[in-house]
Amino acid sequence: MSSAQRNAAPRFRRSAPLFAALGDETRLRIVARLSARGPLSIVRLTSGTGVTRQAVTKHLRVLSSAGLVRGRRVGRERVWALDPEQLEAARRSLAQISTQWDEALGRLKAFVES
């Protein structure tokens, strides 16, 4: 294992809950909806989705535990918003994995062509 791989291992370990949370289709749709429309209440998040408020609340707890969303009280409602820092961390992790794959494919190509 290279030094770069050893240094990246803790970051990938920290990113695992984030990617696990995004691995569910309903949670991914919630993230997409928050991304497109900004902060929303549970009522607005469930509107037109066919998913119950209780189910959305459960999914929001998972997303919150992974650091992807945060909720705040506004009057009697709780409004949920994305945490852009965590999404940026996910993007960086994926970019690093992509770079590693590109390098590995380049080495494979050089080996096959030699």
All heavy atoms as an XYZ file, in Angstrom:
884
protein
N       0.856     -1.180      0.000
C       0.000      0.000      0.000
C       0.893      1.230      0.000
O       1.794      1.367      0.815
C      -0.904     -0.038      1.232
C      -1.868      1.124      1.292
S      -2.906      1.162      2.762
C      -4.051     -0.122      2.431
N       0.610      2.151     -0.908
C       1.410      3.367     -1.007
C       1.083      4.326      0.133
O       0.078      4.199      0.821
C       1.161      4.058     -2.347
O      -0.105      4.673     -2.333
N       1.946      5.319      0.302
C       1.733      6.344      1.332
C       0.437      7.108      1.082
O      -0.310      7.411      2.015
C       2.923      7.299      1.353
O       2.682      8.367      2.220
N       0.155      7.429     -0.170
C      -1.073      8.159     -0.512
C      -2.306      7.333     -0.154
O      -3.293      7.869      0.347
C      -1.093      8.512     -1.998
N      -2.231      6.014     -0.392
C      -3.364      5.152     -0.061
C      -3.563      5.071      1.451
O      -4.689      5.086      1.932
C      -3.159      3.753     -0.643
C      -3.292      3.717     -2.150
C      -2.871      2.379     -2.721
O      -1.936      1.743     -2.241
N      -3.562      1.954     -3.763
N      -2.463      4.992      2.209
C      -2.570      4.945      3.674
C      -3.166      6.251      4.207
O      -3.966      6.241      5.120
C      -1.205      4.689      4.307
C      -0.827      3.229      4.361
C       0.396      3.011      5.237
N       1.576      3.749      4.796
C       2.384      3.379      3.806
N       2.148      2.262      3.150
N       3.431      4.098      3.469
N      -2.772      7.372      3.620
C      -3.294      8.670      4.056
C      -4.769      8.841      3.705
O      -5.497      9.542      4.394
C      -2.481      9.819      3.456
C      -1.074      9.877      4.030
O      -0.819      9.385      5.123
N      -0.165     10.460      3.273
N      -5.202      8.221      2.614
C      -6.591      8.346      2.178
C      -7.522      7.426      2.958
O      -8.715      7.709      3.073
C      -6.707      8.041      0.690
N      -6.995      6.343      3.513
C      -7.834      5.353      4.195
C      -8.718      5.952      5.292
O      -9.916      5.659      5.329
C      -6.977      4.218      4.742
N      -8.193      6.804      6.198
C      -9.084      7.370      7.225
C     -10.207      8.230      6.628
O     -11.330      8.213      7.123
C      -8.153      8.224      8.090
C      -6.796      7.677      7.859
C      -6.799      7.157      6.447
N      -9.919      8.959      5.558
C     -10.950      9.798      4.942
C     -12.047      8.929      4.341
O     -13.226      9.222      4.471
C     -10.363     10.710      3.875
C     -11.446     11.579      3.247
C     -10.954     12.785      2.511
N      -9.695     12.667      1.860
C      -9.520     12.685      0.544
N     -10.550     12.820     -0.249
N      -8.318     12.597      0.027
N     -11.644      7.829      3.689
C     -12.647      6.936      3.107
C     -13.470      6.277      4.215
O     -14.668      6.091      4.076
C     -11.998      5.877      2.218
C     -11.444      6.438      0.937
C     -10.216      6.021      0.458
C     -12.137      7.385      0.209
C      -9.706      6.538     -0.720
C     -11.637      7.913     -0.971
C     -10.413      7.475     -1.430
N     -12.836      5.946      5.332
C     -13.543      5.360      6.465
C     -14.590      6.352      6.992
O     -15.705      5.976      7.314
C     -12.551      4.979      7.562
C     -12.965      3.777      8.341
C     -11.886      3.281      9.297
N     -10.705      2.794      8.588
C      -9.478      3.318      8.718
N      -9.256      4.304      9.545
N      -8.471      2.836      8.047
N     -14.222      7.625      7.062
C     -15.166      8.653      7.520
C     -16.283      8.867      6.504
O     -17.389      9.258      6.861
C     -14.438      9.977      7.773
C     -13.606      9.990      9.027
C     -13.088     11.386      9.337
N     -12.370     12.018      8.249
C     -11.056     11.917      8.036
N     -10.314     11.193      8.832
N     -10.487     12.535      7.017
N     -15.998      8.642      5.223
C     -16.994      8.846      4.171
C     -17.973      7.684      4.037
O     -19.032      7.849      3.438
C     -16.301      9.050      2.824
O     -15.523     10.217      2.839
N     -17.643      6.534      4.591
C     -18.490      5.348      4.424
C     -19.927      5.572      4.878
O     -20.863      5.229      4.141
C     -17.866      4.143      5.126
N     -20.180      6.166      6.074
C     -21.582      6.398      6.468
C     -22.318      7.337      5.509
O     -23.506      7.169      5.241
C     -21.483      7.027      7.862
C     -20.130      6.658      8.360
C     -19.260      6.533      7.144
N     -21.597      8.282      4.961
C     -22.173      9.226      4.015
C     -22.650      8.485      2.759
O     -23.781      8.646      2.328
C     -21.095     10.259      3.672
C     -21.474     11.399      2.767
C     -20.763     12.640      3.229
C     -21.089     11.075      1.359
N     -21.791      7.620      2.214
C     -22.171      6.888      1.007
C     -23.235      5.836      1.307
O     -24.097      5.567      0.469
C     -20.945      6.275      0.339
C     -20.086      7.306     -0.327
C     -18.830      7.599      0.165
C     -20.539      8.008     -1.426
C     -18.036      8.566     -0.438
C     -19.764      8.982     -2.035
C     -18.508      9.253     -1.539
N     -23.201      5.262      2.508
C     -24.249      4.311      2.900
C     -25.603      5.025      2.948
O     -26.615      4.486      2.488
C     -23.916      3.684      4.250
N     -25.619      6.236      3.492
C     -26.864      7.003      3.553
C     -27.372      7.334      2.154
O     -28.576      7.289      1.894
C     -26.662      8.283      4.369
N     -26.474      7.643      1.251
C     -26.866      7.987     -0.118
C     -27.217      6.757     -0.952
O     -27.750      6.888     -2.050
C     -25.751      8.775     -0.807
C     -25.502     10.171     -0.269
C     -24.270     10.773     -0.923
C     -26.716     11.059     -0.464
N     -26.927      5.573     -0.428
C     -27.187      4.338     -1.162
C     -28.655      3.952     -1.227
O     -29.019      3.038     -1.958
N     -29.501      4.628     -0.486
C     -30.926      4.340     -0.502
C     -31.625      5.287     -1.481
O     -31.397      6.500     -1.447
C     -31.496      4.533      0.917
C     -32.981      4.273      0.967
O     -33.368      3.112      1.163
O     -33.746      5.249      0.800
N     -32.478      4.736     -2.319
C     -33.133      5.544     -3.365
C     -33.976      6.682     -2.788
O     -33.934      7.811     -3.293
C     -34.011      4.639     -4.226
C     -34.705      5.351     -5.357
C     -35.593      4.435     -6.174
O     -35.492      3.210     -6.044
O     -36.410      4.976     -6.952
N     -34.717      6.414     -1.724
C     -35.556      7.457     -1.136
C     -34.696      8.574     -0.567
O     -34.987      9.760     -0.768
C     -36.462      6.870     -0.030
O     -37.284      5.857     -0.620
C     -37.345      7.939      0.590
N     -33.624      8.217      0.137
C     -32.751      9.253      0.701
C     -32.067     10.046     -0.400
O     -31.906     11.263     -0.296
C     -31.737      8.620      1.649
C     -32.383      8.130      2.928
C     -31.372      7.775      3.978
N     -30.639      6.556      3.712
C     -30.998      5.350      4.132
N     -32.091      5.187      4.857
N     -30.248      4.314      3.857
N     -31.685      9.380     -1.469
C     -31.067     10.084     -2.590
C     -32.052     11.074     -3.207
O     -31.683     12.199     -3.557
C     -30.568      9.082     -3.626
C     -29.609      9.580     -4.674
C     -28.396     10.260     -4.053
C     -29.159      8.434     -5.558
N     -33.327     10.687     -3.291
C     -34.348     11.602     -3.813
C     -34.549     12.795     -2.874
O     -34.746     13.917     -3.336
C     -35.668     10.876     -4.030
C     -35.711     10.187     -5.386
C     -37.092      9.685     -5.718
N     -37.153      8.288     -5.299
C     -38.163      7.711     -4.668
N     -39.239      8.379     -4.375
N     -38.109      6.452     -4.332
N     -34.484     12.550     -1.565
C     -34.616     13.651     -0.598
C     -33.468     14.635     -0.781
O     -33.668     15.844     -0.818
C     -34.668     13.108      0.849
C     -35.991     12.380      1.098
C     -34.463     14.232      1.858
C     -36.039     11.599      2.402
N     -32.256     14.117     -0.923
C     -31.084     14.979     -1.124
C     -31.239     15.768     -2.419
O     -30.981     16.971     -2.457
C     -29.771     14.152     -1.111
C     -28.597     14.972     -1.608
C     -29.503     13.625      0.292
N     -31.682     15.110     -3.472
C     -31.876     15.803     -4.755
C     -32.931     16.899     -4.629
O     -32.760     17.999     -5.166
C     -32.273     14.795     -5.834
N     -33.994     16.606     -3.910
C     -35.062     17.601     -3.746
C     -34.576     18.809     -2.945
O     -34.854     19.955     -3.286
C     -36.265     16.952     -3.064
C     -37.527     17.694     -3.251
C     -38.714     16.830     -2.922
N     -39.907     17.475     -3.435
C     -41.110     17.007     -3.292
N     -41.302     15.882     -2.669
N     -42.133     17.666     -3.777
N     -33.819     18.546     -1.863
C     -33.262     19.642     -1.073
C     -32.251     20.443     -1.887
O     -32.152     21.659     -1.750
C     -32.619     19.113      0.213
C     -33.585     18.595      1.273
C     -32.819     17.903      2.393
C     -34.447     19.717      1.815
N     -31.515     19.758     -2.727
C     -30.531     20.428     -3.569
C     -31.208     21.343     -4.587
O     -30.758     22.463     -4.821
C     -29.678     19.388     -4.287
O     -28.760     19.999     -5.142
N     -32.299     20.874     -5.163
C     -32.992     21.647     -6.196
C     -33.831     22.787     -5.624
O     -33.930     23.854     -6.227
C     -33.893     20.724     -7.018
N     -34.413     22.571     -4.439
C     -35.380     23.545     -3.923
C     -34.939     24.282     -2.675
O     -35.644     25.153     -2.195
C     -36.701     22.838     -3.642
C     -37.298     22.253     -4.902
C     -38.635     21.686     -4.650
N     -39.160     21.084     -5.870
C     -40.222     20.332     -5.913
N     -40.900     20.088     -4.826
N     -40.620     19.830     -7.052
N     -33.823     23.898     -2.098
C     -33.387     24.544     -0.865
C     -34.060     23.940      0.348
O     -34.692     22.894      0.258
N     -33.933     24.593      1.503
C     -34.506     24.059      2.740
C     -36.022     23.844      2.617
O     -36.730     24.676      2.066
C     -34.206     25.146      3.780
C     -33.031     25.884      3.219
C     -33.210     25.851      1.730
N     -36.471     22.676      3.132
C     -37.893     22.322      3.064
C     -38.356     21.674      4.356
O     -37.577     20.991      5.028
C     -38.150     21.327      1.915
C     -37.899     21.798      0.496
C     -37.959     20.627     -0.477
C     -38.919     22.853      0.109
N     -39.627     21.847      4.649
C     -40.241     21.162      5.787
C     -40.554     19.722      5.373
O     -40.563     19.387      4.183
C     -41.525     21.871      6.200
O     -42.502     21.723      5.184
N     -40.869     18.888      6.355
C     -41.242     17.507      6.050
C     -42.509     17.474      5.199
O     -42.623     16.664      4.277
C     -41.401     16.695      7.347
C     -40.021     16.506      7.988
C     -42.054     15.345      7.092
C     -40.017     15.837      9.322
N     -43.439     18.372      5.476
C     -44.670     18.443      4.678
C     -44.326     18.677      3.213
O     -44.839     18.001      2.319
C     -45.616     19.547      5.208
C     -46.794     19.758      4.268
C     -46.095     19.200      6.604
N     -43.439     19.612      2.953
C     -43.057     19.913      1.561
C     -42.215     18.801      0.957
O     -42.294     18.543     -0.235
C     -42.305     21.246      1.499
C     -43.166     22.368      2.062
C     -43.404     23.577      1.289
N     -43.042     23.625     -0.079
C     -42.543     24.698     -0.651
N     -42.322     25.782      0.056
N     -42.284     24.704     -1.931
N     -41.397     18.150      1.791
C     -40.584     17.034      1.284
C     -41.436     15.837      0.883
O     -41.084     15.102     -0.035
C     -39.557     16.588      2.327
C     -38.294     17.417      2.415
C     -37.496     17.054      3.657
C     -37.442     17.232      1.170
N     -42.556     15.629      1.568
C     -43.410     14.477      1.261
C     -44.435     14.772      0.180
O     -44.956     13.846     -0.438
C     -44.146     13.983      2.525
O     -44.927     15.049      3.057
C     -43.179     13.468      3.562
N     -44.721     16.023     -0.063
C     -45.752     16.403     -1.031
C     -45.480     15.789     -2.409
O     -44.437     16.000     -3.011
C     -45.810     17.928     -1.133
O     -46.756     18.317     -2.098
N     -46.455     15.017     -2.880
C     -46.377     14.436     -4.219
C     -45.421     13.269     -4.372
O     -45.160     12.839     -5.485
N     -44.905     12.731     -3.268
C     -43.930     11.643     -3.374
C     -44.503     10.264     -3.118
O     -43.896      9.273     -3.490
C     -42.766     11.853     -2.389
O     -43.258     11.773     -1.053
C     -42.054     13.165     -2.630
N     -45.630     10.198     -2.411
C     -46.182      8.902     -2.049
C     -45.467      8.276     -0.855
O     -45.713      7.131     -0.509
N     -44.584      9.018     -0.217
C     -43.850      8.551      0.959
C     -44.453      9.243      2.176
O     -44.716     10.450      2.142
C     -42.339      8.874      0.841
C     -41.577      8.373      2.048
C     -41.765      8.287     -0.439
N     -44.678      8.494      3.246
C     -45.302      9.067      4.438
C     -44.341     10.012      5.161
O     -43.122      9.923      5.004
C     -45.727      7.969      5.433
O     -44.553      7.327      5.946
C     -46.660      6.959      4.782
N     -44.907     10.881      5.970
C     -44.089     11.797      6.768
C     -43.195     11.014      7.724
O     -42.049     11.391      7.943
C     -44.973     12.760      7.556
C     -45.674     13.769      6.693
C     -46.533     14.682      7.524
N     -47.430     15.414      6.651
C     -48.385     16.186      7.076
N     -48.594     16.350      8.376
N     -49.161     16.821      6.240
N     -43.739      9.942      8.292
C     -42.954      9.121      9.208
C     -41.742      8.512      8.504
O     -40.643      8.480      9.056
C     -43.811      8.002      9.827
C     -44.890      8.498     10.760
C     -46.143      8.997     10.016
O     -46.272      8.863      8.803
N     -47.059      9.609     10.755
N     -41.940      8.043      7.283
C     -40.828      7.457      6.523
C     -39.783      8.519      6.186
O     -38.582      8.284      6.308
C     -41.345      6.792      5.255
N     -40.239      9.687      5.767
C     -39.311     10.770      5.440
C     -38.534     11.183      6.691
O     -37.325     11.401      6.628
C     -40.036     11.974      4.800
C     -39.130     13.192      4.713
C     -40.533     11.594      3.408
N     -39.220     11.244      7.825
C     -38.545     11.590      9.084
C     -37.452     10.576      9.394
O     -36.337     10.955      9.785
C     -39.575     11.649     10.242
O     -40.529     12.667      9.943
C     -38.903     11.952     11.559
N     -37.749      9.316      9.212
C     -36.757      8.258      9.451
C     -35.552      8.426      8.523
O     -34.404      8.343      8.959
C     -37.418      6.896      9.236
C     -36.547      5.724      9.540
C     -37.331      4.430      9.341
C     -36.442      3.225      9.526
N     -37.176      1.968      9.317
N     -35.817      8.695      7.254
C     -34.733      8.887      6.289
C     -33.920     10.148      6.616
O     -32.690     10.148      6.467
C     -35.279      8.955      4.865
C     -35.724      7.628      4.347
N     -34.860      6.565      4.148
C     -36.949      7.176      3.985
C     -35.528      5.530      3.675
N     -36.804      5.871      3.574
N     -34.593     11.197      7.049
C     -33.879     12.427      7.417
C     -32.957     12.192      8.617
O     -31.865     12.762      8.681
C     -34.865     13.556      7.714
C     -35.524     14.178      6.480
C     -36.709     15.037      6.890
C     -34.519     14.973      5.670
N     -33.375     11.342      9.547
C     -32.506     11.017     10.691
C     -31.223     10.328     10.217
O     -30.140     10.617     10.713
C     -33.239     10.128     11.683
C     -34.202     10.885     12.544
C     -34.716     10.019     13.692
N     -35.980     10.543     14.137
C     -37.123      9.867     14.149
N     -37.158      8.602     13.794
N     -38.230     10.437     14.569
N     -31.355      9.411      9.268
C     -30.181      8.724      8.718
C     -29.271      9.726      8.021
O     -28.046      9.725      8.219
C     -30.594      7.579      7.760
C     -29.380      6.991      7.058
C     -31.371      6.502      8.509
N     -29.858     10.585      7.193
C     -29.073     11.605      6.484
C     -28.408     12.570      7.462
O     -27.263     12.973      7.265
C     -29.966     12.371      5.501
C     -30.470     11.573      4.294
C     -31.572     12.335      3.573
C     -29.325     11.230      3.366
N     -29.108     12.903      8.533
C     -28.557     13.796      9.545
C     -27.398     13.128     10.283
O     -26.364     13.748     10.530
C     -29.653     14.200     10.527
O     -29.130     15.046     11.520
N     -27.548     11.856     10.617
C     -26.470     11.116     11.290
C     -25.215     11.055     10.429
O     -24.100     11.051     10.943
C     -26.925      9.697     11.627
O     -27.921      9.725     12.606
N     -25.402     11.007      9.114
C     -24.273     10.986      8.187
C     -23.728     12.390      7.931
O     -22.725     12.548      7.234
C     -24.686     10.339      6.863
N     -24.394     13.409      8.485
C     -23.930     14.780      8.318
C     -24.342     15.432      7.009
O     -23.824     16.486      6.652
N     -25.271     14.816      6.291
C     -25.680     15.349      4.985
C     -26.740     16.432      5.067
O     -26.827     17.281      4.186
C     -26.185     14.213      4.094
C     -25.092     13.302      3.580
C     -25.676     12.000      3.070
C     -24.304     14.000      2.492
N     -27.574     16.375      6.089
C     -28.623     17.381      6.264
C     -28.646     17.835      7.715
O     -28.135     17.152      8.598
C     -30.029     16.847      5.866
C     -30.081     16.428      4.416
C     -30.474     15.724      6.775
N     -29.259     18.967      7.916
C     -29.474     19.445      9.292
C     -30.851     20.094      9.342
O     -31.313     20.700      8.370
C     -28.374     20.395      9.729
C     -28.234     21.634      8.895
C     -27.037     22.477      9.335
N     -26.943     23.649      8.514
C     -26.322     23.709      7.340
N     -25.735     22.648      6.871
N     -26.295     24.818      6.652
N     -31.487     19.914     10.491
C     -32.821     20.465     10.673
C     -32.799     21.581     11.699
O     -31.958     21.603     12.589
N     -33.736     22.510     11.525
C     -33.881     23.585     12.523
C     -35.360     23.899     12.656
O     -36.138     23.738     11.715
C     -33.082     24.822     12.125
C     -33.528     25.502     10.857
C     -32.660     26.727     10.532
N     -32.968     27.226      9.225
C     -33.964     28.071      8.940
N     -34.733     28.528      9.894
N     -34.177     28.479      7.701
N     -35.716     24.304     13.833
C     -37.106     24.664     14.116
C     -37.430     26.030     13.545
O     -36.677     26.980     13.728
C     -37.339     24.740     15.611
C     -37.644     23.474     16.231
C     -39.142     23.325     16.507
N     -39.288     21.961     16.972
C     -40.044     21.056     16.410
N     -40.778     21.366     15.380
N     -40.112     19.854     16.873
N     -38.546     26.114     12.862
C     -39.084     27.380     12.374
C     -40.557     27.366     12.756
O     -41.363     26.714     12.098
C     -38.909     27.539     10.846
C     -39.553     28.827     10.375
C     -37.444     27.488     10.460
N     -40.861     28.034     13.857
C     -42.229     27.988     14.369
C     -42.557     26.582     14.829
O     -41.831     25.985     15.603
N     -43.626     26.013     14.292
C     -44.042     24.658     14.663
C     -43.446     23.602     13.755
O     -43.626     22.410     13.995
C     -45.563     24.586     14.623
C     -46.206     25.473     15.684
C     -47.701     25.467     15.605
N     -48.239     24.118     15.671
C     -49.476     23.789     15.367
N     -50.318     24.720     14.970
N     -49.896     22.551     15.456
N     -42.759     24.018     12.719
C     -42.196     23.068     11.759
C     -40.694     22.900     11.956
O     -40.027     23.729     12.543
C     -42.420     23.551     10.320
C     -43.846     23.530      9.875
C     -43.955     23.895      8.412
O     -43.318     24.877      7.986
O     -44.682     23.186      7.709
N     -40.210     21.827     11.417
C     -38.777     21.598     11.333
C     -38.415     21.700      9.853
O     -39.027     21.048      9.013
C     -38.420     20.226     11.883
C     -36.958     20.013     12.071
C     -36.770     18.886     13.085
N     -35.473     18.809     13.677
C     -34.924     19.686     14.509
N     -35.566     20.767     14.822
N     -33.727     19.494     15.003
N     -37.450     22.538      9.534
C     -37.023     22.747      8.153
C     -35.659     22.093      7.983
O     -34.766     22.257      8.813
C     -36.961     24.262      7.821
C     -36.411     24.493      6.434
C     -38.349     24.875      7.947
N     -35.528     21.352      6.893
C     -34.301     20.589      6.630
C     -33.541     21.193      5.466
O     -34.132     21.612      4.468
C     -34.664     19.136      6.337
C     -35.228     18.467      7.544
C     -36.528     18.448      7.935
C     -34.494     17.772      8.537
N     -36.647     17.768      9.121
C     -35.415     17.338      9.510
C     -33.139     17.459      8.703
C     -35.022     16.614     10.630
C     -32.752     16.733      9.817
C     -33.693     16.327     10.769
N     -32.212     21.213      5.608
C     -31.340     21.761      4.557
C     -30.134     20.852      4.394
O     -29.739     20.136      5.322
C     -30.880     23.169      4.945
N     -29.557     20.903      3.217
C     -28.327     20.142      2.957
C     -27.151     20.780      3.684
O     -27.111     21.993      3.873
C     -28.016     20.134      1.463
C     -28.934     19.305      0.590
C     -28.539     19.469     -0.873
C     -28.885     17.850      0.975
N     -26.176     19.945      4.031
C     -24.914     20.440      4.567
C     -23.907     20.376      3.426
O     -23.436     19.295      3.073
C     -24.450     19.587      5.735
C     -23.190     20.115      6.371
O     -22.460     20.893      5.711
O     -22.911     19.760      7.518
N     -23.586     21.502      2.808
C     -22.716     21.484      1.629
C     -21.313     20.953      1.913
O     -20.670     20.406      1.021
C     -22.683     22.945      1.172
C     -23.176     23.739      2.317
C     -24.026     22.844      3.161
N     -20.836     21.064      3.140
C     -19.489     20.569      3.456
C     -19.408     19.062      3.263
O     -18.421     18.559      2.724
C     -19.102     20.934      4.889
C     -18.812     22.400      5.089
C     -18.440     22.715      6.526
O     -17.803     21.863      7.178
O     -18.792     23.810      6.983
N     -20.430     18.341      3.713
C     -20.415     16.889      3.580
C     -20.534     16.466      2.115
O     -19.902     15.505      1.687
C     -21.523     16.247      4.402
C     -21.232     16.278      5.876
C     -19.986     15.486      6.231
O     -18.859     15.932      6.056
N     -20.172     14.297      6.714
N     -21.332     17.172      1.361
C     -21.442     16.852     -0.064
C     -20.118     17.115     -0.778
O     -19.718     16.367     -1.668
C     -22.574     17.644     -0.712
C     -23.975     17.225     -0.278
C     -25.014     18.159     -0.866
C     -24.255     15.799     -0.680
N     -19.425     18.160     -0.381
C     -18.118     18.457     -0.963
C     -17.113     17.368     -0.578
O     -16.287     16.956     -1.391
C     -17.625     19.838     -0.523
C     -16.269     20.222     -1.056
C     -16.161     20.215     -2.576
O     -17.178     20.374     -3.277
O     -15.031     20.034     -3.072
N     -17.183     16.886      0.650
C     -16.298     15.793      1.082
C     -16.565     14.543      0.245
O     -15.620     13.846     -0.160
C     -16.497     15.500      2.563
N     -17.828     14.263     -0.039
C     -18.168     13.116     -0.885
C     -17.618     13.311     -2.292
O     -17.060     12.381     -2.887
C     -19.685     12.935     -0.931
N     -17.757     14.516     -2.813
C     -17.239     14.799     -4.157
C     -15.737     14.592     -4.212
O     -15.206     14.005     -5.154
C     -17.604     16.228     -4.580
C     -17.304     16.498     -6.060
C     -17.140     17.967     -6.358
N     -16.065     18.604     -5.629
C     -14.748     18.442     -5.901
N     -14.363     17.650     -6.858
N     -13.841     19.071     -5.192
N     -15.021     15.075     -3.182
C     -13.559     14.903     -3.148
C     -13.173     13.425     -3.083
O     -12.242     13.000     -3.756
C     -12.964     15.663     -1.960
C     -12.869     17.161     -2.164
C     -12.017     17.836     -1.093
N     -12.404     17.514      0.254
C     -13.293     18.200      0.980
N     -13.867     19.277      0.472
N     -13.588     17.836      2.209
N     -13.901     12.662     -2.294
C     -13.620     11.226     -2.193
C     -13.811     10.544     -3.541
O     -12.979      9.740     -3.972
C     -14.524     10.565     -1.151
O     -14.210     11.012      0.134
N     -14.916     10.873     -4.210
C     -15.170     10.277     -5.525
C     -14.137     10.719     -6.556
O     -13.714      9.926     -7.405
C     -16.583     10.617     -5.996
C     -17.703      9.936     -5.228
C     -19.056     10.480     -5.679
C     -17.647      8.430     -5.390
N     -13.710     11.959     -6.479
C     -12.685     12.450     -7.416
C     -11.373     11.709     -7.197
O     -10.690     11.343     -8.167
C     -12.482     13.950     -7.246
N     -11.029     11.452     -5.942
C      -9.795     10.721     -5.661
C      -9.878      9.282     -6.161
O      -8.936      8.769     -6.758
C      -9.488     10.736     -4.175
C      -8.148     10.080     -3.864
C      -7.745     10.239     -2.417
O      -8.479     10.798     -1.618
N      -6.580      9.740     -2.091
N     -11.016      8.647     -5.952
C     -11.205      7.279     -6.451
C     -11.124      7.262     -7.969
O     -10.493      6.393     -8.569
C     -12.544      6.702     -5.954
C     -12.479      6.470     -4.447
C     -12.907      5.416     -6.692
C     -13.826      6.177     -3.810
N     -11.737      8.253     -8.609
C     -11.699      8.351    -10.063
C     -10.265      8.498    -10.575
O      -9.867      7.847    -11.547
C     -12.553      9.527    -10.527
O     -12.483      9.682    -11.920
N      -9.485      9.329     -9.899
C      -8.085      9.517    -10.280
C      -7.310      8.212    -10.134
O      -6.514      7.849    -11.008
C      -7.439     10.624     -9.410
O      -8.139     11.844     -9.658
C      -5.964     10.799     -9.729
N      -7.556      7.493     -9.053
C      -6.867      6.216     -8.837
C      -7.230      5.212     -9.927
O      -6.370      4.486    -10.427
C      -7.197      5.656     -7.453
C      -6.564      6.444     -6.335
C      -7.062      6.027     -4.959
O      -8.083      5.363     -4.826
N      -6.336      6.431     -3.930
N      -8.503      5.185    -10.313
C      -8.918      4.286    -11.379
C      -8.261      4.667    -12.699
O      -7.807      3.809    -13.458
C     -10.446      4.306    -11.537
C     -11.109      3.252    -10.706
C     -11.795      3.444     -9.560
C     -11.130      1.847    -10.962
N     -12.242      2.246     -9.075
C     -11.847      1.251     -9.921
C     -10.601      1.045    -11.965
C     -12.064     -0.121     -9.844
C     -10.814     -0.322    -11.894
C     -11.531     -0.896    -10.845
N      -8.223      5.958    -13.007
C      -7.581      6.415    -14.243
C      -6.118      5.998    -14.272
O      -5.607      5.549    -15.306
C      -7.703      7.936    -14.396
C      -9.125      8.381    -14.700
O      -9.962      7.540    -15.077
O      -9.395      9.591    -14.532
N      -5.431      6.149    -13.132
C      -4.026      5.757    -13.059
C      -3.866      4.248    -13.243
O      -2.967      3.794    -13.954
C      -3.415      6.203    -11.734
C      -3.272      7.712    -11.621
C      -2.929      8.184    -10.207
O      -2.843      7.340     -9.280
O      -2.774      9.405    -10.040
N      -4.734      3.468    -12.602
C      -4.670      2.014    -12.723
C      -4.936      1.576    -14.165
O      -4.250      0.687    -14.696
C      -5.665      1.356    -11.773
N      -5.915      2.196    -14.804
C      -6.201      1.857    -16.200
C      -5.048      2.256    -17.120
O      -4.734      1.551    -18.085
C      -7.502      2.524    -16.646
C      -8.776      1.948    -16.024
C      -9.985      2.800    -16.403
C      -8.978      0.509    -16.435
N      -4.406      3.370    -16.810
C      -3.238      3.785    -17.587
C      -2.102      2.778    -17.456
O      -1.432      2.449    -18.452
N      -1.876      2.288    -16.242
C      -0.838      1.269    -16.038
C      -1.185     -0.020    -16.768
O      -0.323     -0.651    -17.383
C      -0.633      0.997    -14.541
C       0.047      2.140    -13.801
C       0.444      1.748    -12.384
N      -0.664      1.267    -11.567
C      -1.464      2.041    -10.839
N      -1.273      3.352    -10.821
N      -2.432      1.514    -10.122
N      -2.463     -0.413    -16.718
C      -2.897     -1.620    -17.421
C      -2.715     -1.468    -18.917
O      -2.194     -2.376    -19.594
C      -4.364     -1.928    -17.093
C      -4.968     -3.137    -17.802
C      -4.218     -4.409    -17.431
C      -6.451     -3.260    -17.475
N      -3.067     -0.325    -19.466
C      -2.904     -0.067    -20.892
C      -1.440     -0.134    -21.289
O      -1.077     -0.775    -22.296
C      -3.485      1.300    -21.247
C      -3.354      1.643    -22.719
C      -3.923      3.009    -23.021
C      -3.716      3.279    -24.513
N      -3.923      4.655    -24.848
N      -0.578      0.482    -20.483
C       0.866      0.460    -20.777
C       1.395     -0.972    -20.731
O       2.207     -1.373    -21.570
C       1.623      1.340    -19.782
N       0.922     -1.762    -19.778
C       1.360     -3.153    -19.661
C       0.907     -3.974    -20.864
O       1.692     -4.716    -21.441
C       0.810     -3.761    -18.362
C       1.097     -5.215    -18.219
C       2.356     -5.652    -17.841
C       0.109     -6.168    -18.462
C       2.636     -7.006    -17.719
C       0.372     -7.511    -18.339
C       1.633     -7.942    -17.969
N      -0.359     -3.804    -21.252
C      -0.900     -4.577    -22.373
C      -0.218     -4.199    -23.676
O       0.043     -5.061    -24.523
C      -2.440     -4.367    -22.457
C      -3.007     -4.916    -23.757
C      -3.120     -4.995    -21.262
N       0.110     -2.924    -23.846
C       0.711     -2.466    -25.085
C       2.214     -2.726    -25.152
O       2.814     -2.582    -26.212
C       0.442     -0.972    -25.275
C      -1.033     -0.692    -25.557
C      -1.344      0.796    -25.638
O      -0.505      1.632    -25.231
O      -2.467      1.120    -26.067
N       2.822     -3.110    -24.025
C       4.278     -3.345    -24.044
C       4.630     -4.747    -24.480
O       3.903     -5.636    -24.573
C       4.892     -3.058    -22.681
O       4.390     -3.952    -21.710
